[in-house]
Amino acid sequence: MHVGLFCMQISLQENKKIYFASDFHLGAPDPSISFEREKKLVAWLDLISQDANTIFLLGDIFDFWFEYKKVIPKGFVRFQGKLAELCDKGIGIYFFRGNHDMWMFNYFQKEIGIKDIYSDLLRLSVNNKKFLVGHGDGLGKGDHSYKFLKKIFRNRLSQFLFRLVPPVIGIGIAQGWSGKSRKRGEKFTKKEVSEKDRIEDYCKDISQKEEIDYFIFGHRHIIADKKVGNNSTYLNLGEWFLACPYAEFDGKKLELKYFTNKNSE
C-alpha cells in the first residue's frame, strides 16, 4: 500500500497545540448513552479550544454516517454546533473516514467548515517532527476479507446504488450492519489483546524504511503507546466508550492524556 497520499506541514506557534482523538462512535449503542458521550465530547472540544491550533479526528466519529443528497442521519447537533463554533474561531479541524463512517462526502466541509476529510494516511510534519496519521483499518498484512469489502463500500457505483434506497430503510439497514461490526470489534479476548496487532506490525515495518517520529491511529479500541523503532513511537488512541483518551502535541513532545469532566471545571 502506498503511504503518504496526503501531505501537510504545520508551523506550530508557541503556546499552541495539536490534538488527536478517535473512535467516538456517536449513536452507539443507543441514543441515551450516546448523548452522554456527546456532551463529554463537546466539553473536551470546549476545553482544548483554548490553545488548539489544529484538531485531527481519526475516524469512527459516528457509529454510522451516510450523506444522501439532501438527507443526513439525525442527531449529534451539539457536536456539530461545537465544531462549527471552533471552525469559525479559525481552528483547523480535519476528519478521517473510519470503517463506520467512510461515507462522509462534503456536508461537514460545506455546512460546518471542516478543512478536509481524508480517506487514506496523512504524512504530517510539525516543527521538524514527522507523523503518519490515519484511522488504521486495513493496514498491515492479512484481513483480506475486510480489505475486499472496503473496496466495495468505497466504490462510487456502490454509493450511488445505496442512495437509491429510501433513507428510512437504508439508514436502518446500515445501522444494523454497523452495530454488528462494532460488537465483533469489542469481543477482544485476553489472548487477542496481548498479541501484536496488525497496525503495530505495520508501523514497525515502515519505521525500518524511513524516519517517522510518531505513528497515530485508532480503530482497534485498545490504547497503545509503544516504541516501534529507535526513534519511533506508535500511539493508538483507543475509544471513547470508557476512557476518553486523546493525544496532545505541543511542538516538542506528544502526550497521551485522558479527558474527564473534572478537566473542564
Residue pairs with C-beta under 8 A, 6 or more apart in sequence:
1 138
1 139
3 121
3 123
3 132
3 206
4 121
4 123
4 132
5 120
5 121
6 118
6 120
6 121
6 122
6 123
7 122
7 123
7 124
7 125
8 122
8 123
8 124
8 125
9 124
9 125
9 126
10 18
10 53
10 54
10 124
10 125
10 126
10 127
11 126
11 127
12 18
12 53
12 126
12 127
12 249
12 250
12 251
13 53
14 251
15 51
16 51
16 52
16 53
16 251
17 48
17 51
17 52
17 53
17 248
17 249
17 250
17 251
18 52
18 53
18 54
18 55
18 56
18 126
18 248
18 249
19 48
19 52
19 54
19 55
19 56
19 246
19 247
19 248
19 249
20 55
20 56
20 57
20 58
20 133
20 216
20 235
20 237
20 246
20 247
20 248
20 249
21 44
21 55
21 56
21 57
21 58
21 237
21 240
21 245
21 246
21 247
22 57
22 58
22 59
22 60
22 96
22 98
22 135
22 217
22 218
22 219
22 237
22 238
22 239
23 58
23 59
23 60
23 98
23 218
23 219
23 221
23 237
23 238
23 239
23 240
24 37
24 41
24 57
24 60
24 61
24 62
24 239
24 240
25 34
25 37
25 60
25 62
25 63
25 100
25 182
25 239
25 240
25 241
26 34
26 37
26 38
26 41
26 61
26 62
26 63
26 75
26 76
26 79
27 34
27 62
27 63
27 64
27 73
27 75
27 76
27 175
28 34
28 63
28 178
28 179
28 182
29 179
31 75
34 63
34 75
37 240
37 241
38 76
38 78
38 79
39 78
40 240
40 244
40 259
40 261
41 79
41 240
42 78
42 79
42 82
43 259
43 261
43 263
43 264
44 244
44 246
44 259
44 263
44 264
45 55
45 79
45 82
45 83
45 86
46 82
46 264
47 259
47 263
47 264
48 55
48 246
48 248
49 85
49 86
49 89
49 91
52 86
52 91
53 91
53 92
54 91
54 92
54 93
54 94
55 86
55 91
55 92
55 93
55 94
56 94
56 96
56 122
56 133
56 216
57 93
57 94
57 95
57 96
58 96
58 98
58 133
58 134
58 135
58 136
58 216
58 217
58 218
58 237
59 95
59 96
59 97
59 98
59 99
59 100
59 101
59 134
59 135
59 136
59 137
59 218
59 219
60 98
60 99
60 100
60 101
60 135
60 218
60 219
60 239
61 95
61 98
61 101
62 73
62 76
62 100
62 101
63 100
63 101
63 175
63 178
63 179
63 182
64 73
64 100
64 101
64 171
64 174
64 175
64 178
65 72
65 73
65 100
65 101
65 103
65 104
66 72
66 73
66 103
66 162
66 170
66 171
66 174
67 103
67 104
67 105
67 106
67 107
68 163
68 167
68 170
69 163
71 167
72 107
73 171
80 112
83 93
83 108
83 112
83 113
83 114
84 111
84 112
84 113
86 93
87 93
87 112
87 113
87 114
88 113
92 115
93 113
93 114
93 115
94 114
94 115
94 116
94 117
94 118
94 122
95 104
95 108
95 114
95 116
95 117
95 118
96 117
96 118
96 119
96 122
96 133
96 134
96 135
97 103
97 104
97 117
97 118
97 119
97 135
98 135
98 137
98 218
98 219
99 135
99 137
99 138
99 146
99 150
99 181
99 219
100 178
100 181
100 182
102 119
102 150
102 153
102 154
103 153
103 159
103 162
104 117
108 114
108 117
109 115
109 116
109 117
118 134
119 154
120 134
121 132
121 133
121 134
122 131
122 132
122 133
122 134
123 130
123 131
123 132
124 130
124 131
124 132
124 133
125 131
126 249
126 251
127 251
127 252
129 213
129 214
129 249
129 254
130 211
130 212
130 213
130 214
131 212
131 213
131 214
131 215
131 216
132 203
132 206
132 212
132 214
132 215
132 216
133 215
133 216
133 217
134 217
135 217
135 218
135 219
136 199
136 217
136 218
136 219
136 220
136 236
137 146
137 150
137 219
138 146
138 147
138 150
139 198
139 199
139 202
139 217
140 197
140 198
140 199
140 201
140 202
140 205
141 198
141 201
142 198
143 198
152 158
153 159
162 170
162 174
163 170
165 173
185 220
185 221
186 221
188 221
188 222
193 222
197 220
197 222
197 224
197 236
199 215
199 217
199 219
199 220
199 234
199 236
200 224
200 226
200 228
200 234
200 236
203 212
203 215
203 228
203 232
203 234
204 228
204 229
204 234
206 212
206 215
207 215
207 228
207 229
207 232
208 229
211 231
211 232
212 229
212 232
213 231
213 232
213 233
214 232
214 233
214 235
214 249
214 254
215 228
215 232
215 233
215 234
215 235
216 235
216 237
216 247
216 254
217 234
217 235
217 236
217 237
218 236
218 237
218 238
218 239
219 236
220 236
220 238
221 238
221 239
221 241
222 236
222 238
223 236
223 237
223 238
223 243
223 245
223 256
224 234
224 235
224 236
224 238
225 233
225 234
225 235
225 236
225 256
226 233
226 234
227 233
227 234
228 234
233 254
235 247
235 254
235 256
237 245
237 246
237 247
237 256
238 245
243 258
244 258
244 259
244 260
245 256
245 257
245 258
245 259
246 256
246 257
246 258
246 259
247 254
247 255
247 256
247 257
248 254
248 255
248 257
249 255
